[in-house]
Amino acid sequence: MTTTRPPKITHVIGGNKLVPLEDVYSDIGTICGITTLGDDAPPEGSETFSIQALVNNGTVRRAKVRLANKKIRTVYIVAANAPQIGALRGLEYTTDLLIKSAYFPQKYTFGA
């Protein structure tokens, strides 16, 4: 059984960073700080980045969301908006899939 993922389209992060992401940020984008570029021209002075580069430099954080069908998906949230992660609960991830919980995964390091 294969699941279809939403298509990747260009999004704007932080006003001038262009990143191709899955198209799930229409409802949750205001909280995450990510907007869809759509048919508009890119902002003046914008640059294209990979999402991995923005995660590594701390601009964006990965968050996990648990959906109504008990699947867990990764969404990205701008680091400045990270305290608002609780506001994602109850919003639509995609059509007919509500977010039941949202959290930042904890990494544990054992040993030295």
C-alpha positions, 0 to 999 in steps of 0.5 A: 500500500503506497501513500501519496504525499502532498506535492512539493511547492516553493514556500517563503521562510523568514521573508527572504528564504525560498524552500521547496516543501510539501504543500501542507502549510495552507492552514498551519503556515501562519503559526509555523511562520511559513507562507506559500509563494504561489504564483507571486514573484519571489521577494526581492533579494531572496535566496533558495535554501534546502530545508536541511541547511536551515535546520542546521543553522537553527533558523527552522526546527523540526516538529512532529505532529500526530494526526487523527488517523494516528500517523506521525508526520514532520512539519517545520516551524521557524525557531522564533515561533517555536513557543506557539507549537501548541496552537497547531492542535486542532488545525488541519494538516491536509484535507480531513486530517486534524492535528491531535498533538504537536511536539518537539522530539527529544534526542537522548545521548547515552555514554560519553 
